[in-house]
Amino acid sequence: MPKLKTKSGAKKRFKLTATGKIKAGVAGKRHRLISHNSKYIRQNRGTKVMSSADSKTIKSYLPYGL
């Protein structure tokens, strides 16, 4: 059987946690931050765990995990 290809964008953007959940950086943190308040910037620092609905889609992009 042929091997499945991993989506290049997904392997660069996501990491798997030890329990199999998917971790990703938070969107909206690159530019135009002056229009966001301090609470928004502070709460979106670092990474977040993706929702189960999004995780199902992302896992299809990573057939062999990361």
C-alpha positions in Angstrom: 0.0 0.0 0.0 1.2 3.5 -0.7 2.0 5.8 2.2 -0.1 8.8 3.1 1.4 12.3 3.0 1.4 14.6 6.0 0.3 18.2 5.4 3.4 20.3 5.6 1.6 23.3 7.1 0.2 21.1 9.9 3.5 19.6 10.9 4.9 23.1 11.3 2.0 24.5 13.3 0.8 21.8 15.7 2.3 19.6 18.5 0.7 16.6 20.2 0.5 16.5 24.0 1.3 13.3 26.0 -2.5 12.5 26.2 -2.9 12.9 22.4 -4.5 16.4 22.4 -3.4 19.0 19.9 -1.6 22.1 21.0 -1.3 25.3 18.8 -0.2 28.9 18.9 -3.0 31.4 19.4 -4.1 33.5 16.4 -4.3 37.3 16.3 -0.9 38.0 18.0 1.2 39.3 15.1 0.2 42.9 14.3 -2.5 45.5 15.0 -2.2 44.8 18.7 -2.9 48.4 19.6 -6.6 47.7 18.9 -6.7 44.8 21.4 -6.8 45.4 25.1 -4.2 44.2 27.6 -6.4 41.3 28.8 -6.7 39.9 25.3 -3.0 40.1 24.7 -2.2 38.5 28.1 -4.7 35.7 27.8 -3.5 34.7 24.3 0.1 34.4 25.3 1.7 31.0 24.7 -0.2 28.1 23.3 -3.7 26.6 23.6 -5.2 23.1 23.4 -7.5 22.8 20.3 -11.1 21.9 20.7 -12.2 18.3 19.9 -14.0 19.4 16.7 -10.8 21.1 15.4 -8.6 18.2 16.6 -10.5 15.7 14.5 -9.7 17.7 11.3 -6.1 18.3 12.3 -5.5 14.6 13.0 -6.6 13.8 9.5 -3.8 16.0 8.2 -1.3 14.1 10.4 -1.9 10.4 9.5 1.2 9.2 11.5 1.1 11.7 14.3 4.0 14.0 15.0 
